[in-house]
Amino acid sequence: MLEVLVGAVWENLFGKVKSPENPWFKHFKDVWTDLTTDNPTTLSIRQKWLNKKKKECKEILQEILRSEKPPRADYREMAELTLIVLGDTPPRGIHWSRPGAIHQARWMARNMYSMKMFMFAEQLEYDEETVVKLERLNLFLGLFYTPCGCHLHLLQMLLQ
């Protein structure tokens, strides 16, 4: 259900992608090896209530990643990318995974691509409008979507 929500946010910001593969992601995947990953851009949040939310999210994600039963690899990568985009370092440090699937049906990939595209937008030479859209999407992903999705994942693990 959550993937429908993030798909609607993407579509609202970037428009409907009519092909099975997202051309934004295809381009990013093609240039990944040319990017310098040592200085990613992080979200700059000025509103007091959002900074409070940011702190809460970072604590939740750090706790999840330090748990005895860490999430499976794709959830872990999403949680780690979220910490990085929020300006924190994951417990195991920063590790960049090469971009993978670009098919629209891969909702987790959409989130990970969007985070990486924002963090390296300057190198990708995106125009200001695109950077603002990616920033808005990453605010949603970082402060609301990823923490909620990770909590649901942990709940599912507990119920098994």
Phi and psi in radians as a Rosetta constraint file:
Dihedral C 1 N 2 CA 2 C 2 CIRCULARHARMONIC -1.094 0.35
Dihedral N 2 CA 2 C 2 N 3 CIRCULARHARMONIC -0.544 0.35
Dihedral C 2 N 3 CA 3 C 3 CIRCULARHARMONIC -1.122 0.35
Dihedral N 3 CA 3 C 3 N 4 CIRCULARHARMONIC -0.510 0.35
Dihedral C 3 N 4 CA 4 C 4 CIRCULARHARMONIC -1.141 0.35
Dihedral N 4 CA 4 C 4 N 5 CIRCULARHARMONIC -0.706 0.35
Dihedral C 4 N 5 CA 5 C 5 CIRCULARHARMONIC -1.104 0.35
Dihedral N 5 CA 5 C 5 N 6 CIRCULARHARMONIC -0.868 0.35
Dihedral C 5 N 6 CA 6 C 6 CIRCULARHARMONIC -1.173 0.35
Dihedral N 6 CA 6 C 6 N 7 CIRCULARHARMONIC -0.559 0.35
Dihedral C 6 N 7 CA 7 C 7 CIRCULARHARMONIC -1.113 0.35
Dihedral N 7 CA 7 C 7 N 8 CIRCULARHARMONIC -0.674 0.35
Dihedral C 7 N 8 CA 8 C 8 CIRCULARHARMONIC -1.190 0.35
Dihedral N 8 CA 8 C 8 N 9 CIRCULARHARMONIC -0.653 0.35
Dihedral C 8 N 9 CA 9 C 9 CIRCULARHARMONIC -1.146 0.35
Dihedral N 9 CA 9 C 9 N 10 CIRCULARHARMONIC -0.794 0.35
Dihedral C 9 N 10 CA 10 C 10 CIRCULARHARMONIC -1.003 0.35
Dihedral N 10 CA 10 C 10 N 11 CIRCULARHARMONIC -0.868 0.35
Dihedral C 10 N 11 CA 11 C 11 CIRCULARHARMONIC -1.079 0.35
Dihedral N 11 CA 11 C 11 N 12 CIRCULARHARMONIC -0.680 0.35
Dihedral C 11 N 12 CA 12 C 12 CIRCULARHARMONIC -1.100 0.35
Dihedral N 12 CA 12 C 12 N 13 CIRCULARHARMONIC -0.664 0.35
Dihedral C 12 N 13 CA 13 C 13 CIRCULARHARMONIC -1.464 0.35
Dihedral N 13 CA 13 C 13 N 14 CIRCULARHARMONIC -0.756 0.35
Dihedral C 13 N 14 CA 14 C 14 CIRCULARHARMONIC -1.940 0.35
Dihedral N 14 CA 14 C 14 N 15 CIRCULARHARMONIC -0.143 0.35
Dihedral C 14 N 15 CA 15 C 15 CIRCULARHARMONIC 1.574 0.35
Dihedral N 15 CA 15 C 15 N 16 CIRCULARHARMONIC 2.936 0.35
Dihedral C 15 N 16 CA 16 C 16 CIRCULARHARMONIC -1.320 0.35
Dihedral N 16 CA 16 C 16 N 17 CIRCULARHARMONIC 2.340 0.35
Dihedral C 16 N 17 CA 17 C 17 CIRCULARHARMONIC -1.619 0.35
Dihedral N 17 CA 17 C 17 N 18 CIRCULARHARMONIC 2.108 0.35
Dihedral C 17 N 18 CA 18 C 18 CIRCULARHARMONIC -1.565 0.35
Dihedral N 18 CA 18 C 18 N 19 CIRCULARHARMONIC -0.258 0.35
Dihedral C 18 N 19 CA 19 C 19 CIRCULARHARMONIC -1.757 0.35
Dihedral N 19 CA 19 C 19 N 20 CIRCULARHARMONIC 2.820 0.35
Dihedral C 19 N 20 CA 20 C 20 CIRCULARHARMONIC -1.086 0.35
Dihedral N 20 CA 20 C 20 N 21 CIRCULARHARMONIC -0.560 0.35
Dihedral C 20 N 21 CA 21 C 21 CIRCULARHARMONIC -1.840 0.35
Dihedral N 21 CA 21 C 21 N 22 CIRCULARHARMONIC 2.316 0.35
Dihedral C 21 N 22 CA 22 C 22 CIRCULARHARMONIC -1.308 0.35
Dihedral N 22 CA 22 C 22 N 23 CIRCULARHARMONIC 2.079 0.35
Dihedral C 22 N 23 CA 23 C 23 CIRCULARHARMONIC -1.102 0.35
Dihedral N 23 CA 23 C 23 N 24 CIRCULARHARMONIC -0.520 0.35
Dihedral C 23 N 24 CA 24 C 24 CIRCULARHARMONIC -1.059 0.35
Dihedral N 24 CA 24 C 24 N 25 CIRCULARHARMONIC -0.779 0.35
Dihedral C 24 N 25 CA 25 C 25 CIRCULARHARMONIC -1.242 0.35
Dihedral N 25 CA 25 C 25 N 26 CIRCULARHARMONIC -0.646 0.35
Dihedral C 25 N 26 CA 26 C 26 CIRCULARHARMONIC -1.052 0.35
Dihedral N 26 CA 26 C 26 N 27 CIRCULARHARMONIC -0.817 0.35
Dihedral C 26 N 27 CA 27 C 27 CIRCULARHARMONIC -1.061 0.35
Dihedral N 27 CA 27 C 27 N 28 CIRCULARHARMONIC -0.803 0.35
Dihedral C 27 N 28 CA 28 C 28 CIRCULARHARMONIC -1.050 0.35
Dihedral N 28 CA 28 C 28 N 29 CIRCULARHARMONIC -0.778 0.35
Dihedral C 28 N 29 CA 29 C 29 CIRCULARHARMONIC -1.069 0.35
Dihedral N 29 CA 29 C 29 N 30 CIRCULARHARMONIC -0.680 0.35
Dihedral C 29 N 30 CA 30 C 30 CIRCULARHARMONIC -1.157 0.35
Dihedral N 30 CA 30 C 30 N 31 CIRCULARHARMONIC -0.549 0.35
Dihedral C 30 N 31 CA 31 C 31 CIRCULARHARMONIC -1.775 0.35
Dihedral N 31 CA 31 C 31 N 32 CIRCULARHARMONIC -0.012 0.35
Dihedral C 31 N 32 CA 32 C 32 CIRCULARHARMONIC -0.880 0.35
Dihedral N 32 CA 32 C 32 N 33 CIRCULARHARMONIC -0.785 0.35
Dihedral C 32 N 33 CA 33 C 33 CIRCULARHARMONIC -1.198 0.35
Dihedral N 33 CA 33 C 33 N 34 CIRCULARHARMONIC -0.274 0.35
Dihedral C 33 N 34 CA 34 C 34 CIRCULARHARMONIC -1.531 0.35
Dihedral N 34 CA 34 C 34 N 35 CIRCULARHARMONIC -0.158 0.35
Dihedral C 34 N 35 CA 35 C 35 CIRCULARHARMONIC -1.495 0.35
Dihedral N 35 CA 35 C 35 N 36 CIRCULARHARMONIC 2.560 0.35
Dihedral C 35 N 36 CA 36 C 36 CIRCULARHARMONIC -1.669 0.35
Dihedral N 36 CA 36 C 36 N 37 CIRCULARHARMONIC 2.119 0.35
Dihedral C 36 N 37 CA 37 C 37 CIRCULARHARMONIC -1.793 0.35
Dihedral N 37 CA 37 C 37 N 38 CIRCULARHARMONIC 0.216 0.35
Dihedral C 37 N 38 CA 38 C 38 CIRCULARHARMONIC -1.471 0.35
Dihedral N 38 CA 38 C 38 N 39 CIRCULARHARMONIC -0.130 0.35
Dihedral C 38 N 39 CA 39 C 39 CIRCULARHARMONIC -2.487 0.35
Dihedral N 39 CA 39 C 39 N 40 CIRCULARHARMONIC 1.186 0.35
Dihedral C 39 N 40 CA 40 C 40 CIRCULARHARMONIC -1.218 0.35
Dihedral N 40 CA 40 C 40 N 41 CIRCULARHARMONIC 2.560 0.35
Dihedral C 40 N 41 CA 41 C 41 CIRCULARHARMONIC -1.290 0.35
Dihedral N 41 CA 41 C 41 N 42 CIRCULARHARMONIC 2.413 0.35
Dihedral C 41 N 42 CA 42 C 42 CIRCULARHARMONIC -2.038 0.35
Dihedral N 42 CA 42 C 42 N 43 CIRCULARHARMONIC 2.875 0.35
Dihedral C 42 N 43 CA 43 C 43 CIRCULARHARMONIC -1.230 0.35
Dihedral N 43 CA 43 C 43 N 44 CIRCULARHARMONIC 2.379 0.35
Dihedral C 43 N 44 CA 44 C 44 CIRCULARHARMONIC -1.868 0.35
Dihedral N 44 CA 44 C 44 N 45 CIRCULARHARMONIC 1.992 0.35
Dihedral C 44 N 45 CA 45 C 45 CIRCULARHARMONIC -2.020 0.35
Dihedral N 45 CA 45 C 45 N 46 CIRCULARHARMONIC 2.164 0.35
Dihedral C 45 N 46 CA 46 C 46 CIRCULARHARMONIC -1.788 0.35
Dihedral N 46 CA 46 C 46 N 47 CIRCULARHARMONIC -0.437 0.35
Dihedral C 46 N 47 CA 47 C 47 CIRCULARHARMONIC -1.293 0.35
Dihedral N 47 CA 47 C 47 N 48 CIRCULARHARMONIC 2.328 0.35
Dihedral C 47 N 48 CA 48 C 48 CIRCULARHARMONIC -1.042 0.35
Dihedral N 48 CA 48 C 48 N 49 CIRCULARHARMONIC -0.785 0.35
Dihedral C 48 N 49 CA 49 C 49 CIRCULARHARMONIC -1.176 0.35
Dihedral N 49 CA 49 C 49 N 50 CIRCULARHARMONIC -0.573 0.35
Dihedral C 49 N 50 CA 50 C 50 CIRCULARHARMONIC -1.282 0.35
Dihedral N 50 CA 50 C 50 N 51 CIRCULARHARMONIC -0.583 0.35
Dihedral C 50 N 51 CA 51 C 51 CIRCULARHARMONIC -1.144 0.35
Dihedral N 51 CA 51 C 51 N 52 CIRCULARHARMONIC -0.627 0.35
Dihedral C 51 N 52 CA 52 C 52 CIRCULARHARMONIC -1.125 0.35
Dihedral N 52 CA 52 C 52 N 53 CIRCULARHARMONIC -0.761 0.35
Dihedral C 52 N 53 CA 53 C 53 CIRCULARHARMONIC -1.097 0.35
Dihedral N 53 CA 53 C 53 N 54 CIRCULARHARMONIC -0.715 0.35
Dihedral C 53 N 54 CA 54 C 54 CIRCULARHARMONIC -1.041 0.35
Dihedral N 54 CA 54 C 54 N 55 CIRCULARHARMONIC -0.801 0.35
Dihedral C 54 N 55 CA 55 C 55 CIRCULARHARMONIC -1.073 0.35
Dihedral N 55 CA 55 C 55 N 56 CIRCULARHARMONIC -0.784 0.35
Dihedral C 55 N 56 CA 56 C 56 CIRCULARHARMONIC -1.050 0.35
Dihedral N 56 CA 56 C 56 N 57 CIRCULARHARMONIC -0.773 0.35
Dihedral C 56 N 57 CA 57 C 57 CIRCULARHARMONIC -1.120 0.35
Dihedral N 57 CA 57 C 57 N 58 CIRCULARHARMONIC -0.733 0.35
Dihedral C 57 N 58 CA 58 C 58 CIRCULARHARMONIC -1.088 0.35
Dihedral N 58 CA 58 C 58 N 59 CIRCULARHARMONIC -0.714 0.35
Dihedral C 58 N 59 CA 59 C 59 CIRCULARHARMONIC -1.121 0.35
Dihedral N 59 CA 59 C 59 N 60 CIRCULARHARMONIC -0.761 0.35
Dihedral C 59 N 60 CA 60 C 60 CIRCULARHARMONIC -1.060 0.35
Dihedral N 60 CA 60 C 60 N 61 CIRCULARHARMONIC -0.843 0.35
Dihedral C 60 N 61 CA 61 C 61 CIRCULARHARMONIC -1.168 0.35
Dihedral N 61 CA 61 C 61 N 62 CIRCULARHARMONIC -0.701 0.35
Dihedral C 61 N 62 CA 62 C 62 CIRCULARHARMONIC -1.080 0.35
Dihedral N 62 CA 62 C 62 N 63 CIRCULARHARMONIC -0.740 0.35
Dihedral C 62 N 63 CA 63 C 63 CIRCULARHARMONIC -1.091 0.35
Dihedral N 63 CA 63 C 63 N 64 CIRCULARHARMONIC -0.783 0.35
Dihedral C 63 N 64 CA 64 C 64 CIRCULARHARMONIC -1.084 0.35
Dihedral N 64 CA 64 C 64 N 65 CIRCULARHARMONIC -0.763 0.35
Dihedral C 64 N 65 CA 65 C 65 CIRCULARHARMONIC -1.263 0.35
Dihedral N 65 CA 65 C 65 N 66 CIRCULARHARMONIC -0.384 0.35
Dihedral C 65 N 66 CA 66 C 66 CIRCULARHARMONIC -1.620 0.35
Dihedral N 66 CA 66 C 66 N 67 CIRCULARHARMONIC -0.068 0.35
Dihedral C 66 N 67 CA 67 C 67 CIRCULARHARMONIC -1.133 0.35
Dihedral N 67 CA 67 C 67 N 68 CIRCULARHARMONIC 2.780 0.35
Dihedral C 67 N 68 CA 68 C 68 CIRCULARHARMONIC -1.099 0.35
Dihedral N 68 CA 68 C 68 N 69 CIRCULARHARMONIC -0.555 0.35
Dihedral C 68 N 69 CA 69 C 69 CIRCULARHARMONIC -1.988 0.35
Dihedral N 69 CA 69 C 69 N 70 CIRCULARHARMONIC 1.428 0.35
Dihedral C 69 N 70 CA 70 C 70 CIRCULARHARMONIC -1.145 0.35
Dihedral N 70 CA 70 C 70 N 71 CIRCULARHARMONIC 2.737 0.35
Dihedral C 70 N 71 CA 71 C 71 CIRCULARHARMONIC -1.148 0.35
Dihedral N 71 CA 71 C 71 N 72 CIRCULARHARMONIC 2.812 0.35
Dihedral C 71 N 72 CA 72 C 72 CIRCULARHARMONIC -1.058 0.35
Dihedral N 72 CA 72 C 72 N 73 CIRCULARHARMONIC 2.915 0.35
Dihedral C 72 N 73 CA 73 C 73 CIRCULARHARMONIC -0.942 0.35
Dihedral N 73 CA 73 C 73 N 74 CIRCULARHARMONIC -0.780 0.35
Dihedral C 73 N 74 CA 74 C 74 CIRCULARHARMONIC -1.216 0.35
Dihedral N 74 CA 74 C 74 N 75 CIRCULARHARMONIC -0.673 0.35
Dihedral C 74 N 75 CA 75 C 75 CIRCULARHARMONIC -1.171 0.35
Dihedral N 75 CA 75 C 75 N 76 CIRCULARHARMONIC -0.681 0.35
Dihedral C 75 N 76 CA 76 C 76 CIRCULARHARMONIC -1.089 0.35
Dihedral N 76 CA 76 C 76 N 77 CIRCULARHARMONIC -0.795 0.35
Dihedral C 76 N 77 CA 77 C 77 CIRCULARHARMONIC -1.068 0.35
Dihedral N 77 CA 77 C 77 N 78 CIRCULARHARMONIC -0.740 0.35
Dihedral C 77 N 78 CA 78 C 78 CIRCULARHARMONIC -1.119 0.35
Dihedral N 78 CA 78 C 78 N 79 CIRCULARHARMONIC -0.726 0.35
Dihedral C 78 N 79 CA 79 C 79 CIRCULARHARMONIC -1.132 0.35
Dihedral N 79 CA 79 C 79 N 80 CIRCULARHARMONIC -0.728 0.35
Dihedral C 79 N 80 CA 80 C 80 CIRCULARHARMONIC -1.149 0.35
Dihedral N 80 CA 80 C 80 N 81 CIRCULARHARMONIC -0.767 0.35
Dihedral C 80 N 81 CA 81 C 81 CIRCULARHARMONIC -1.074 0.35
Dihedral N 81 CA 81 C 81 N 82 CIRCULARHARMONIC -0.661 0.35
Dihedral C 81 N 82 CA 82 C 82 CIRCULARHARMONIC -1.114 0.35
Dihedral N 82 CA 82 C 82 N 83 CIRCULARHARMONIC -0.766 0.35
Dihedral C 82 N 83 CA 83 C 83 CIRCULARHARMONIC -1.035 0.35
Dihedral N 83 CA 83 C 83 N 84 CIRCULARHARMONIC -0.757 0.35
Dihedral C 83 N 84 CA 84 C 84 CIRCULARHARMONIC -1.101 0.35
Dihedral N 84 CA 84 C 84 N 85 CIRCULARHARMONIC -0.817 0.35
Dihedral C 84 N 85 CA 85 C 85 CIRCULARHARMONIC -1.153 0.35
Dihedral N 85 CA 85 C 85 N 86 CIRCULARHARMONIC -0.441 0.35
Dihedral C 85 N 86 CA 86 C 86 CIRCULARHARMONIC -1.484 0.35
Dihedral N 86 CA 86 C 86 N 87 CIRCULARHARMONIC -0.023 0.35
Dihedral C 86 N 87 CA 87 C 87 CIRCULARHARMONIC 1.599 0.35
Dihedral N 87 CA 87 C 87 N 88 CIRCULARHARMONIC 0.379 0.35
Dihedral C 87 N 88 CA 88 C 88 CIRCULARHARMONIC -2.103 0.35
Dihedral N 88 CA 88 C 88 N 89 CIRCULARHARMONIC 2.916 0.35
Dihedral C 88 N 89 CA 89 C 89 CIRCULARHARMONIC -1.906 0.35
Dihedral N 89 CA 89 C 89 N 90 CIRCULARHARMONIC 2.255 0.35
Dihedral C 89 N 90 CA 90 C 90 CIRCULARHARMONIC -1.090 0.35
Dihedral N 90 CA 90 C 90 N 91 CIRCULARHARMONIC 2.738 0.35
Dihedral C 90 N 91 CA 91 C 91 CIRCULARHARMONIC -0.937 0.35
Dihedral N 91 CA 91 C 91 N 92 CIRCULARHARMONIC -0.651 0.35
Dihedral C 91 N 92 CA 92 C 92 CIRCULARHARMONIC -1.613 0.35
Dihedral N 92 CA 92 C 92 N 93 CIRCULARHARMONIC 0.188 0.35
Dihedral C 92 N 93 CA 93 C 93 CIRCULARHARMONIC 1.565 0.35
Dihedral N 93 CA 93 C 93 N 94 CIRCULARHARMONIC -3.052 0.35
Dihedral C 93 N 94 CA 94 C 94 CIRCULARHARMONIC -1.686 0.35
Dihedral N 94 CA 94 C 94 N 95 CIRCULARHARMONIC 2.104 0.35
Dihedral C 94 N 95 CA 95 C 95 CIRCULARHARMONIC -2.237 0.35
Dihedral N 95 CA 95 C 95 N 96 CIRCULARHARMONIC 2.200 0.35
Dihedral C 95 N 96 CA 96 C 96 CIRCULARHARMONIC -1.718 0.35
Dihedral N 96 CA 96 C 96 N 97 CIRCULARHARMONIC 2.174 0.35
Dihedral C 96 N 97 CA 97 C 97 CIRCULARHARMONIC -1.602 0.35
Dihedral N 97 CA 97 C 97 N 98 CIRCULARHARMONIC 2.450 0.35
Dihedral C 97 N 98 CA 98 C 98 CIRCULARHARMONIC -1.094 0.35
Dihedral N 98 CA 98 C 98 N 99 CIRCULARHARMONIC 2.396 0.35
Dihedral C 98 N 99 CA 99 C 99 CIRCULARHARMONIC -0.998 0.35
Dihedral N 99 CA 99 C 99 N 100 CIRCULARHARMONIC 2.437 0.35
Dihedral C 99 N 100 CA 100 C 100 CIRCULARHARMONIC -1.960 0.35
Dihedral N 100 CA 100 C 100 N 101 CIRCULARHARMONIC -2.127 0.35
Dihedral C 100 N 101 CA 101 C 101 CIRCULARHARMONIC -1.020 0.35
Dihedral N 101 CA 101 C 101 N 102 CIRCULARHARMONIC 2.472 0.35
Dihedral C 101 N 102 CA 102 C 102 CIRCULARHARMONIC -2.114 0.35
Dihedral N 102 CA 102 C 102 N 103 CIRCULARHARMONIC 0.163 0.35
Dihedral C 102 N 103 CA 103 C 103 CIRCULARHARMONIC -1.252 0.35
Dihedral N 103 CA 103 C 103 N 104 CIRCULARHARMONIC 2.480 0.35
Dihedral C 103 N 104 CA 104 C 104 CIRCULARHARMONIC -0.999 0.35
Dihedral N 104 CA 104 C 104 N 105 CIRCULARHARMONIC -0.525 0.35
Dihedral C 104 N 105 CA 105 C 105 CIRCULARHARMONIC -1.227 0.35
Dihedral N 105 CA 105 C 105 N 106 CIRCULARHARMONIC -0.267 0.35
Dihedral C 105 N 106 CA 106 C 106 CIRCULARHARMONIC -1.544 0.35
Dihedral N 106 CA 106 C 106 N 107 CIRCULARHARMONIC 1.443 0.35
Dihedral C 106 N 107 CA 107 C 107 CIRCULARHARMONIC -1.118 0.35
Dihedral N 107 CA 107 C 107 N 108 CIRCULARHARMONIC -0.604 0.35
Dihedral C 107 N 108 CA 108 C 108 CIRCULARHARMONIC -1.136 0.35
Dihedral N 108 CA 108 C 108 N 109 CIRCULARHARMONIC -0.669 0.35
Dihedral C 108 N 109 CA 109 C 109 CIRCULARHARMONIC -1.079 0.35
Dihedral N 109 CA 109 C 109 N 110 CIRCULARHARMONIC -0.672 0.35
Dihedral C 109 N 110 CA 110 C 110 CIRCULARHARMONIC -0.996 0.35
Dihedral N 110 CA 110 C 110 N 111 CIRCULARHARMONIC -0.746 0.35
Dihedral C 110 N 111 CA 111 C 111 CIRCULARHARMONIC -1.168 0.35
Dihedral N 111 CA 111 C 111 N 112 CIRCULARHARMONIC -0.802 0.35
Dihedral C 111 N 112 CA 112 C 112 CIRCULARHARMONIC -1.179 0.35
Dihedral N 112 CA 112 C 112 N 113 CIRCULARHARMONIC -0.720 0.35
Dihedral C 112 N 113 CA 113 C 113 CIRCULARHARMONIC -1.076 0.35
Dihedral N 113 CA 113 C 113 N 114 CIRCULARHARMONIC -0.773 0.35
Dihedral C 113 N 114 CA 114 C 114 CIRCULARHARMONIC -1.068 0.35
Dihedral N 114 CA 114 C 114 N 115 CIRCULARHARMONIC -0.688 0.35
Dihedral C 114 N 115 CA 115 C 115 CIRCULARHARMONIC -1.173 0.35
Dihedral N 115 CA 115 C 115 N 116 CIRCULARHARMONIC -0.832 0.35
Dihedral C 115 N 116 CA 116 C 116 CIRCULARHARMONIC -1.138 0.35
Dihedral N 116 CA 116 C 116 N 117 CIRCULARHARMONIC -0.683 0.35
Dihedral C 116 N 117 CA 117 C 117 CIRCULARHARMONIC -1.073 0.35
Dihedral N 117 CA 117 C 117 N 118 CIRCULARHARMONIC -0.687 0.35
Dihedral C 117 N 118 CA 118 C 118 CIRCULARHARMONIC -1.167 0.35
Dihedral N 118 CA 118 C 118 N 119 CIRCULARHARMONIC -0.815 0.35
Dihedral C 118 N 119 CA 119 C 119 CIRCULARHARMONIC -1.113 0.35
Dihedral N 119 CA 119 C 119 N 120 CIRCULARHARMONIC -0.436 0.35
Dihedral C 119 N 120 CA 120 C 120 CIRCULARHARMONIC -2.080 0.35
Dihedral N 120 CA 120 C 120 N 121 CIRCULARHARMONIC 0.400 0.35
Dihedral C 120 N 121 CA 121 C 121 CIRCULARHARMONIC -1.028 0.35
Dihedral N 121 CA 121 C 121 N 122 CIRCULARHARMONIC -0.634 0.35
Dihedral C 121 N 122 CA 122 C 122 CIRCULARHARMONIC -1.097 0.35
Dihedral N 122 CA 122 C 122 N 123 CIRCULARHARMONIC -0.788 0.35
Dihedral C 122 N 123 CA 123 C 123 CIRCULARHARMONIC -1.160 0.35
Dihedral N 123 CA 123 C 123 N 124 CIRCULARHARMONIC -0.556 0.35
Dihedral C 123 N 124 CA 124 C 124 CIRCULARHARMONIC -1.381 0.35
Dihedral N 124 CA 124 C 124 N 125 CIRCULARHARMONIC -0.138 0.35
Dihedral C 124 N 125 CA 125 C 125 CIRCULARHARMONIC 1.011 0.35
Dihedral N 125 CA 125 C 125 N 126 CIRCULARHARMONIC 0.729 0.35
Dihedral C 125 N 126 CA 126 C 126 CIRCULARHARMONIC -1.224 0.35
Dihedral N 126 CA 126 C 126 N 127 CIRCULARHARMONIC 2.586 0.35
Dihedral C 126 N 127 CA 127 C 127 CIRCULARHARMONIC -1.249 0.35
Dihedral N 127 CA 127 C 127 N 128 CIRCULARHARMONIC 2.901 0.35
Dihedral C 127 N 128 CA 128 C 128 CIRCULARHARMONIC -1.032 0.35
Dihedral N 128 CA 128 C 128 N 129 CIRCULARHARMONIC -0.676 0.35
Dihedral C 128 N 129 CA 129 C 129 CIRCULARHARMONIC -1.076 0.35
Dihedral N 129 CA 129 C 129 N 130 CIRCULARHARMONIC -0.747 0.35
Dihedral C 129 N 130 CA 130 C 130 CIRCULARHARMONIC -1.154 0.35
Dihedral N 130 CA 130 C 130 N 131 CIRCULARHARMONIC -0.726 0.35
Dihedral C 130 N 131 CA 131 C 131 CIRCULARHARMONIC -1.090 0.35
Dihedral N 131 CA 131 C 131 N 132 CIRCULARHARMONIC -0.739 0.35
Dihedral C 131 N 132 CA 132 C 132 CIRCULARHARMONIC -1.102 0.35
Dihedral N 132 CA 132 C 132 N 133 CIRCULARHARMONIC -0.725 0.35
Dihedral C 132 N 133 CA 133 C 133 CIRCULARHARMONIC -1.114 0.35
Dihedral N 133 CA 133 C 133 N 134 CIRCULARHARMONIC -0.768 0.35
Dihedral C 133 N 134 CA 134 C 134 CIRCULARHARMONIC -1.126 0.35
Dihedral N 134 CA 134 C 134 N 135 CIRCULARHARMONIC -0.659 0.35
Dihedral C 134 N 135 CA 135 C 135 CIRCULARHARMONIC -1.096 0.35
Dihedral N 135 CA 135 C 135 N 136 CIRCULARHARMONIC -0.780 0.35
Dihedral C 135 N 136 CA 136 C 136 CIRCULARHARMONIC -1.086 0.35
Dihedral N 136 CA 136 C 136 N 137 CIRCULARHARMONIC -0.768 0.35
Dihedral C 136 N 137 CA 137 C 137 CIRCULARHARMONIC -1.078 0.35
Dihedral N 137 CA 137 C 137 N 138 CIRCULARHARMONIC -0.732 0.35
Dihedral C 137 N 138 CA 138 C 138 CIRCULARHARMONIC -1.244 0.35
Dihedral N 138 CA 138 C 138 N 139 CIRCULARHARMONIC -0.526 0.35
Dihedral C 138 N 139 CA 139 C 139 CIRCULARHARMONIC -1.075 0.35
Dihedral N 139 CA 139 C 139 N 140 CIRCULARHARMONIC -0.788 0.35
Dihedral C 139 N 140 CA 140 C 140 CIRCULARHARMONIC -1.107 0.35
Dihedral N 140 CA 140 C 140 N 141 CIRCULARHARMONIC -0.855 0.35
Dihedral C 140 N 141 CA 141 C 141 CIRCULARHARMONIC -1.098 0.35
Dihedral N 141 CA 141 C 141 N 142 CIRCULARHARMONIC -0.807 0.35
Dihedral C 141 N 142 CA 142 C 142 CIRCULARHARMONIC -1.272 0.35
Dihedral N 142 CA 142 C 142 N 143 CIRCULARHARMONIC -0.642 0.35
Dihedral C 142 N 143 CA 143 C 143 CIRCULARHARMONIC -1.693 0.35
Dihedral N 143 CA 143 C 143 N 144 CIRCULARHARMONIC -0.364 0.35
Dihedral C 143 N 144 CA 144 C 144 CIRCULARHARMONIC -2.232 0.35
Dihedral N 144 CA 144 C 144 N 145 CIRCULARHARMONIC -0.881 0.35
Dihedral C 144 N 145 CA 145 C 145 CIRCULARHARMONIC -1.247 0.35
Dihedral N 145 CA 145 C 145 N 146 CIRCULARHARMONIC -1.000 0.35
Dihedral C 145 N 146 CA 146 C 146 CIRCULARHARMONIC -1.073 0.35
Dihedral N 146 CA 146 C 146 N 147 CIRCULARHARMONIC -0.844 0.35
Dihedral C 146 N 147 CA 147 C 147 CIRCULARHARMONIC -1.021 0.35
Dihedral N 147 CA 147 C 147 N 148 CIRCULARHARMONIC -0.684 0.35
Dihedral C 147 N 148 CA 148 C 148 CIRCULARHARMONIC -1.152 0.35
Dihedral N 148 CA 148 C 148 N 149 CIRCULARHARMONIC -0.799 0.35
Dihedral C 148 N 149 CA 149 C 149 CIRCULARHARMONIC -1.096 0.35
Dihedral N 149 CA 149 C 149 N 150 CIRCULARHARMONIC -0.689 0.35
Dihedral C 149 N 150 CA 150 C 150 CIRCULARHARMONIC -1.185 0.35
Dihedral N 150 CA 150 C 150 N 151 CIRCULARHARMONIC -0.670 0.35
Dihedral C 150 N 151 CA 151 C 151 CIRCULARHARMONIC -1.107 0.35
Dihedral N 151 CA 151 C 151 N 152 CIRCULARHARMONIC -0.727 0.35
Dihedral C 151 N 152 CA 152 C 152 CIRCULARHARMONIC -1.105 0.35
Dihedral N 152 CA 152 C 152 N 153 CIRCULARHARMONIC -0.694 0.35
Dihedral C 152 N 153 CA 153 C 153 CIRCULARHARMONIC -1.078 0.35
Dihedral N 153 CA 153 C 153 N 154 CIRCULARHARMONIC -0.786 0.35
Dihedral C 153 N 154 CA 154 C 154 CIRCULARHARMONIC -1.116 0.35
Dihedral N 154 CA 154 C 154 N 155 CIRCULARHARMONIC -0.693 0.35
Dihedral C 154 N 155 CA 155 C 155 CIRCULARHARMONIC -1.061 0.35
Dihedral N 155 CA 155 C 155 N 156 CIRCULARHARMONIC -0.758 0.35
Dihedral C 155 N 156 CA 156 C 156 CIRCULARHARMONIC -1.069 0.35
Dihedral N 156 CA 156 C 156 N 157 CIRCULARHARMONIC -0.708 0.35
Dihedral C 156 N 157 CA 157 C 157 CIRCULARHARMONIC -1.119 0.35
Dihedral N 157 CA 157 C 157 N 158 CIRCULARHARMONIC -0.707 0.35
Dihedral C 157 N 158 CA 158 C 158 CIRCULARHARMONIC -1.156 0.35
Dihedral N 158 CA 158 C 158 N 159 CIRCULARHARMONIC -0.576 0.35
Dihedral C 158 N 159 CA 159 C 159 CIRCULARHARMONIC -1.403 0.35
Dihedral N 159 CA 159 C 159 N 160 CIRCULARHARMONIC -0.197 0.35
